[in-house]
Amino acid sequence: MLVFASLLMLSVSGDVANAEDHAINFFVSAFLPTSVIIEAGDTVTWNWVAGSHELRSGIPGGAAGTPDEPGAIFSVTIDATNPSYTHFFMEMSVIIGFFDACNPAQIGSITVLDDTLIFEVTVVDNSYIPQTIEIFEGDTIRWVHEPMEMLHTVTSGFPGGMPGTIEEPGALFDEESSDLNPIFEYTFDSAMDLPYFCIPHVQFGMIGDVVVQDRFVRGDSDRDGVLGIGDAIMSLGFLFQGVTAPNCLDALDVSDDGSIDIADPVALLGYLFSSQAAPAAPFPAEGPDRTADALLCRP
């Protein structure tokens, strides 16, 4: 326990998660912009410029018990005495309306994007380029057939793969890739390591691999859904006591610098007990880590 007590006394510094604040300005009878598109974890600040306003979430006459209900999410005065209001948006893939109750014709919206991406793999010259691709749950891969290229397939699994598993040929998908069918997309809803191949050209080495990583909360080393001293203890055990490496190494990288060292559990303890900076994204909700490094999060 002396080790942990000493760590708690260390000074920790780091960047807060890369969130943005988006400004909407209230004028006498209007606000600008009327709509903004943000990412989960961003904030929106409504600022007073002139007039007196009653900011409400929802829409005028919106159904009770839904986000459209006026004031269901926020209801505040914006005027010279209360010149600004900031709201933190965490839920992804939603549209939240808002309006000025003093001028109900003025209606706006906040669109919160999800955090999924589409990745492209080119099908050309008896190859998938890139051959191995790392993505996260919810992401999509788009295989694009090069024009005038011979006929190929994008077939999940591998020849002779065990029946009843994702390694069975065609268990998840088996699509022609040709000039007549040049684009094939597949969304991966769960973490896995999936091989795939081209049926006519597997003997020429036309194979690929999709590494679908698990979403995670940074700092949650033991993956129990709660940040606590146990997470720091697990990281220290991995670093100094030969504890088996966890499947989600990325969760241990509190600073998101691409490596795991003593600074990471120190930073976590500083956040938990000394009001130091929060872990880098994904935090506080589960999400993907889009920074380029060698740390993966497997289920």
Kinemage of the C-alpha trace (Angstrom):
@kinemage 1
@onewidth
@group {chain A} dominant
@subgroup {mainchain}
@vectorlist {calphas} color= white
{ca met a 1} P 0.000 0.000 0.000
{ca leu a 2} L 2.974 2.342 0.454
{ca val a 3} L 3.530 2.193 -3.298
{ca phe a 4} L -0.016 3.336 -4.006
{ca ala a 5} L 0.126 6.039 -1.322
{ca ser a 6} L 3.304 7.371 -2.883
{ca leu a 7} L 1.772 7.325 -6.349
{ca leu a 8} L -1.204 9.331 -5.126
{ca met a 9} L 1.162 12.114 -4.044
{ca leu a 10} L 2.742 12.462 -7.490
{ca ser a 11} L 1.739 15.326 -9.709
{ca val a 12} L -0.006 14.230 -12.892
{ca ser a 13} L -0.528 16.227 -16.034
{ca gly a 14} L -2.238 15.396 -19.309
{ca asp a 15} L -4.671 16.557 -21.930
{ca val a 16} L -8.389 16.379 -21.433
{ca ala a 17} L -10.215 14.307 -24.058
{ca asn a 18} L -10.359 16.087 -27.414
{ca ala a 19} L -13.847 17.546 -27.048
{ca glu a 20} L -15.035 20.709 -28.801
{ca asp a 21} L -17.339 23.469 -27.665
{ca his a 22} L -19.742 24.804 -30.287
{ca ala a 23} L -21.187 28.311 -29.887
{ca ile a 24} L -24.708 29.510 -30.753
{ca asn a 25} L -25.366 33.228 -30.321
{ca phe a 26} L -28.734 34.700 -29.312
{ca phe a 27} L -29.685 38.019 -30.923
{ca val a 28} L -32.872 40.018 -30.284
{ca ser a 29} L -35.169 37.767 -32.313
{ca ala a 30} L -32.891 35.079 -33.723
{ca phe a 31} L -30.031 32.749 -32.935
{ca leu a 32} L -27.128 31.739 -35.167
{ca pro a 33} L -26.278 29.165 -36.274
{ca thr a 34} L -29.666 27.477 -36.194
{ca ser a 35} L -28.170 24.007 -36.277
{ca val a 36} L -24.840 22.397 -35.487
{ca ile a 37} L -23.348 18.957 -36.059
{ca ile a 38} L -21.189 17.667 -33.202
{ca glu a 39} L -19.579 14.504 -31.903
{ca ala a 40} L -20.449 12.697 -28.691
{ca gly a 41} L -18.516 14.282 -25.837
{ca asp a 42} L -18.734 17.794 -27.313
{ca thr a 43} L -20.496 20.702 -25.660
{ca val a 44} L -22.746 23.412 -27.063
{ca thr a 45} L -22.776 26.887 -25.483
{ca trp a 46} L -25.626 29.309 -26.125
{ca asn a 47} L -24.403 32.907 -25.694
{ca trp a 48} L -26.385 36.085 -25.087
{ca val a 49} L -25.785 38.964 -27.475
{ca ala a 50} L -29.040 40.895 -27.125
{ca gly a 51} L -32.667 40.484 -26.051
{ca ser a 52} L -34.203 38.152 -23.491
{ca his a 53} L -34.683 34.466 -24.267
{ca glu a 54} L -36.015 31.221 -22.811
{ca leu a 55} L -33.968 28.384 -24.244
{ca arg a 56} L -35.849 25.070 -24.319
{ca ser a 57} L -34.849 21.670 -25.616
{ca gly a 58} L -37.335 19.899 -27.879
{ca ile a 59} L -39.800 21.538 -30.229
{ca pro a 60} L -42.951 23.611 -29.562
{ca gly a 61} L -45.796 21.163 -28.931
{ca gly a 62} L -43.437 18.168 -28.855
{ca ala a 63} L -44.804 14.879 -27.483
{ca ala a 64} L -44.555 14.466 -23.712
{ca gly a 65} L -42.107 11.842 -22.508
{ca thr a 66} L -39.870 12.182 -25.574
{ca pro a 67} L -36.810 14.349 -26.288
{ca asp a 68} L -39.163 16.564 -28.334
{ca glu a 69} L -41.063 17.561 -25.185
{ca pro a 70} L -40.302 21.252 -24.522
{ca gly a 71} L -37.744 21.523 -21.743
{ca ala a 72} L -37.341 17.763 -21.239
{ca ile a 73} L -33.525 17.977 -21.476
{ca phe a 74} L -32.813 21.609 -20.615
{ca ser a 75} L -34.746 24.790 -19.904
{ca val a 76} L -32.834 27.962 -19.082
{ca thr a 77} L -32.989 31.744 -19.359
{ca ile a 78} L -30.483 33.476 -21.622
{ca asp a 79} L -30.246 37.227 -20.989
{ca ala a 80} L -27.863 39.892 -19.717
{ca thr a 81} L -28.015 38.410 -16.210
{ca asn a 82} L -27.557 34.807 -17.402
{ca pro a 83} L -25.418 35.316 -20.503
{ca ser a 84} L -24.583 31.724 -21.373
{ca tyr a 85} L -25.576 28.107 -20.957
{ca thr a 86} L -23.444 25.066 -21.810
{ca his a 87} L -24.762 21.536 -22.318
{ca phe a 88} L -22.692 18.352 -22.602
{ca phe a 89} L -23.898 15.852 -25.229
{ca met a 90} L -22.883 12.220 -24.684
{ca glu a 91} L -25.503 10.120 -26.494
{ca met a 92} L -24.507 9.298 -30.062
{ca ser a 93} L -26.545 9.295 -33.247
{ca val a 94} L -29.364 11.549 -32.043
{ca ile a 95} L -30.929 14.837 -33.104
{ca ile a 96} L -31.934 17.172 -30.274
{ca gly a 97} L -34.181 20.105 -31.127
{ca phe a 98} L -34.158 23.437 -29.314
{ca phe a 99} L -36.072 26.718 -29.547
{ca asp a 100} L -36.606 30.113 -27.938
{ca ala a 101} L -39.885 30.078 -25.990
{ca cys a 102} L -39.956 33.884 -26.309
{ca asn a 103} L -39.943 33.478 -30.076
{ca pro a 104} L -41.211 29.909 -30.779
{ca ala a 105} L -40.805 30.283 -34.538
{ca gln a 106} L -37.051 30.134 -33.974
{ca ile a 107} L -36.220 26.431 -33.942
{ca gly a 108} L -32.797 24.800 -34.155
{ca ser a 109} L -31.209 21.369 -33.848
{ca ile a 110} L -28.142 19.620 -32.502
{ca thr a 111} L -27.080 16.542 -34.493
{ca val a 112} L -24.784 14.225 -32.544
{ca leu a 113} L -22.863 11.959 -34.890
{ca asp a 114} L -22.032 8.362 -34.128
{ca asp a 115} L -18.393 7.269 -34.029
{ca thr a 116} L -18.376 4.604 -36.719
{ca leu a 117} L -16.270 4.806 -39.872
{ca ile a 118} L -16.157 3.232 -43.333
{ca phe a 119} L -12.822 1.772 -44.446
{ca glu a 120} L -11.945 0.924 -48.036
{ca val a 121} L -10.116 -2.151 -49.309
{ca thr a 122} L -9.122 -2.267 -52.977
{ca val a 123} L -9.518 -5.551 -54.885
{ca val a 124} L -6.782 -5.570 -57.516
{ca asp a 125} L -3.978 -7.729 -58.954
{ca asn a 126} L -4.933 -10.872 -57.012
{ca ser a 127} L -4.650 -8.867 -53.785
{ca tyr a 128} L -6.690 -7.095 -51.148
{ca ile a 129} L -5.046 -3.764 -50.331
{ca pro a 130} L -4.474 -3.373 -47.446
{ca gln a 131} L -4.222 -7.089 -46.716
{ca thr a 132} L -4.832 -6.633 -42.969
{ca ile a 133} L -7.075 -3.903 -41.631
{ca glu a 134} L -7.852 -2.946 -38.033
{ca ile a 135} L -11.271 -1.493 -37.245
{ca phe a 136} L -13.720 -1.299 -34.316
{ca glu a 137} L -17.153 -2.732 -33.611
{ca gly a 138} L -19.746 -0.897 -35.688
{ca asp a 139} L -17.324 0.056 -38.458
{ca thr a 140} L -17.895 -0.899 -42.088
{ca ile a 141} L -15.485 -2.172 -44.724
{ca arg a 142} L -16.123 -1.375 -48.373
{ca trp a 143} L -14.365 -3.663 -50.856
{ca val a 144} L -13.920 -1.826 -54.188
{ca his a 145} L -13.210 -3.772 -57.387
{ca glu a 146} L -10.619 -2.154 -59.622
{ca pro a 147} L -12.126 -1.537 -63.133
{ca met a 148} L -11.153 -4.097 -65.793
{ca glu a 149} L -9.825 -6.426 -63.065
{ca met a 150} L -10.635 -10.141 -63.356
{ca leu a 151} L -13.479 -11.687 -61.369
{ca his a 152} L -12.803 -12.232 -57.652
{ca thr a 153} L -14.775 -13.029 -54.512
{ca val a 154} L -14.750 -11.650 -51.001
{ca thr a 155} L -15.424 -14.773 -48.956
{ca ser a 156} L -15.239 -14.867 -45.157
{ca gly a 157} L -13.309 -17.636 -43.404
{ca phe a 158} L -10.685 -19.745 -45.110
{ca pro a 159} L -10.652 -22.971 -47.156
{ca gly a 160} L -11.232 -25.884 -44.818
{ca gly a 161} L -12.314 -23.620 -41.961
{ca met a 162} L -14.223 -25.340 -39.147
{ca pro a 163} L -17.985 -25.585 -39.859
{ca gly a 164} L -20.176 -23.608 -37.516
{ca thr a 165} L -17.522 -20.968 -36.809
{ca ile a 166} L -16.651 -17.674 -38.488
{ca glu a 167} L -13.768 -19.537 -40.112
{ca glu a 168} L -16.197 -21.661 -42.164
{ca pro a 169} L -15.989 -20.473 -45.793
{ca gly a 170} L -18.806 -18.013 -46.486
{ca ala a 171} L -20.231 -18.136 -42.949
{ca leu a 172} L -20.545 -14.340 -42.791
{ca phe a 173} L -20.339 -13.308 -46.433
{ca asp a 174} L -19.502 -14.643 -49.889
{ca glu a 175} L -19.736 -11.901 -52.513
{ca glu a 176} L -18.614 -11.581 -56.105
{ca ser a 177} L -16.199 -8.723 -56.792
{ca ser a 178} L -16.362 -7.780 -60.473
{ca asp a 179} L -17.119 -4.968 -62.893
{ca leu a 180} L -20.792 -5.922 -62.602
{ca asn a 181} L -20.670 -5.971 -58.798
{ca pro a 182} L -17.861 -3.518 -58.002
{ca ile a 183} L -18.674 -2.602 -54.394
{ca phe a 184} L -19.418 -4.812 -51.409
{ca glu a 185} L -19.916 -3.438 -47.883
{ca tyr a 186} L -20.126 -5.263 -44.579
{ca thr a 187} L -20.663 -3.800 -41.101
{ca phe a 188} L -18.965 -5.623 -38.237
{ca asp a 189} L -21.128 -5.574 -35.118
{ca ser a 190} L -18.863 -7.595 -32.835
{ca ala a 191} L -15.162 -7.950 -32.128
{ca met a 192} L -13.370 -10.735 -34.001
{ca asp a 193} L -10.307 -11.655 -36.008
{ca leu a 194} L -11.752 -12.659 -39.372
{ca pro a 195} L -9.764 -14.147 -42.251
{ca tyr a 196} L -11.220 -13.953 -45.756
{ca phe a 197} L -10.144 -15.010 -49.236
{ca cys a 198} L -10.870 -15.054 -52.960
{ca ile a 199} L -12.180 -18.450 -54.056
{ca pro a 200} L -10.633 -18.421 -57.580
{ca his a 201} L -7.267 -17.034 -56.467
{ca val a 202} L -6.595 -18.198 -52.922
{ca gln a 203} L -3.878 -20.463 -54.313
{ca phe a 204} L -2.100 -17.295 -55.476
{ca gly a 205} L -2.160 -15.889 -51.942
{ca met a 206} L -5.253 -13.723 -52.312
{ca ile a 207} L -6.215 -13.620 -48.644
{ca gly a 208} L -7.039 -10.869 -46.173
{ca asp a 209} L -7.693 -10.336 -42.493
{ca val a 210} L -10.042 -8.032 -40.602
{ca val a 211} L -9.168 -7.324 -36.969
{ca val a 212} L -12.313 -5.958 -35.325
{ca gln a 213} L -11.410 -4.433 -31.984
{ca asp a 214} L -13.620 -4.174 -28.921
{ca arg a 215} L -14.904 -0.784 -27.782
{ca phe a 216} L -13.587 0.173 -24.364
{ca val a 217} L -13.348 2.849 -21.674
{ca arg a 218} L -9.823 4.152 -21.284
{ca gly a 219} L -8.471 3.429 -17.816
{ca asp a 220} L -10.842 0.503 -17.202
{ca ser a 221} L -8.001 -2.019 -17.135
{ca asp a 222} L -10.039 -4.895 -15.694
{ca arg a 223} L -13.012 -4.207 -18.033
{ca asp a 224} L -15.596 -4.289 -15.228
{ca gly a 225} L -17.241 -1.054 -16.359
{ca val a 226} L -16.111 0.969 -13.319
{ca leu a 227} L -12.943 3.013 -12.888
{ca gly a 228} L -11.334 2.450 -9.514
{ca ile a 229} L -8.093 1.752 -7.707
{ca gly a 230} L -8.349 -1.874 -8.873
{ca asp a 231} L -7.631 -0.706 -12.422
{ca ala a 232} L -4.418 1.000 -11.331
{ca ile a 233} L -3.442 -2.103 -9.334
{ca met a 234} L -3.988 -4.288 -12.399
{ca ser a 235} L -1.828 -1.992 -14.542
{ca leu a 236} L 0.948 -2.019 -11.947
{ca gly a 237} L 0.753 -5.812 -11.754
{ca phe a 238} L 1.105 -6.051 -15.516
{ca leu a 239} L 4.059 -3.640 -15.523
{ca phe a 240} L 6.015 -4.937 -12.535
{ca gln a 241} L 4.709 -8.294 -11.294
{ca gly a 242} L 4.431 -10.407 -14.431
{ca val a 243} L 0.633 -10.438 -14.485
{ca thr a 244} L -0.623 -11.847 -17.792
{ca ala a 245} L -1.249 -9.135 -20.361
{ca pro a 246} L -4.951 -8.255 -20.587
{ca asn a 247} L -6.736 -8.603 -23.908
{ca cys a 248} L -7.427 -4.872 -24.068
{ca leu a 249} L -3.983 -3.315 -23.693
{ca asp a 250} L -5.296 -0.037 -25.070
{ca ala a 251} L -7.415 0.461 -21.941
{ca leu a 252} L -4.224 0.659 -19.852
{ca asp a 253} L -2.818 3.505 -21.947
{ca val a 254} L -4.470 6.285 -19.922
{ca ser a 255} L -2.577 9.091 -21.673
{ca asp a 256} L -3.063 7.610 -25.164
{ca asp a 257} L 0.606 8.039 -26.037
{ca gly a 258} L 0.869 4.571 -27.583
{ca ser a 259} L 2.783 2.960 -24.713
{ca ile a 260} L 2.064 1.592 -21.241
{ca asp a 261} L 4.326 2.728 -18.404
{ca ile a 262} L 4.208 3.907 -14.791
{ca ala a 263} L 2.770 7.261 -15.875
{ca asp a 264} L -0.500 5.587 -16.844
{ca pro a 265} L -1.570 4.205 -13.440
{ca val a 266} L -0.232 7.401 -11.852
{ca ala a 267} L -2.451 9.459 -14.175
{ca leu a 268} L -5.456 7.260 -13.368
{ca leu a 269} L -4.897 7.602 -9.606
{ca gly a 270} L -4.479 11.345 -10.035
{ca tyr a 271} L -7.826 11.536 -11.811
{ca leu a 272} L -9.558 9.352 -9.219
{ca phe a 273} L -8.196 11.020 -6.086
{ca ser a 274} L -6.492 14.325 -6.881
{ca ser a 275} L -8.768 16.064 -9.415
{ca gln a 276} L -6.202 15.633 -12.169
{ca ala a 277} L -6.984 15.398 -15.888
{ca ala a 278} L -9.414 12.753 -17.083
{ca pro a 279} L -8.189 9.865 -19.261
{ca ala a 280} L -8.055 10.531 -22.980
{ca ala a 281} L -10.968 9.428 -25.168
{ca pro a 282} L -12.691 7.009 -25.261
{ca phe a 283} L -13.882 8.248 -21.880
{ca pro a 284} L -16.205 8.289 -19.959
{ca ala a 285} L -18.297 6.170 -22.337
{ca glu a 286} L -17.122 3.201 -24.387
{ca gly a 287} L -15.777 3.971 -27.805
{ca pro a 288} L -13.017 3.356 -30.356
{ca asp a 289} L -9.441 4.624 -30.198
{ca arg a 290} L -8.603 6.086 -33.605
{ca thr a 291} L -5.029 7.100 -32.776
{ca ala a 292} L -2.390 5.106 -34.620
{ca asp a 293} L -0.378 2.857 -32.314
{ca ala a 294} L 0.362 -0.822 -31.750
{ca leu a 295} L -2.019 -1.255 -28.787
{ca leu a 296} L -5.175 -3.227 -29.543
{ca cys a 297} L -8.359 -3.996 -27.659
{ca arg a 298} L -9.465 -7.570 -28.171
{ca pro a 299} L -12.562 -9.054 -26.511
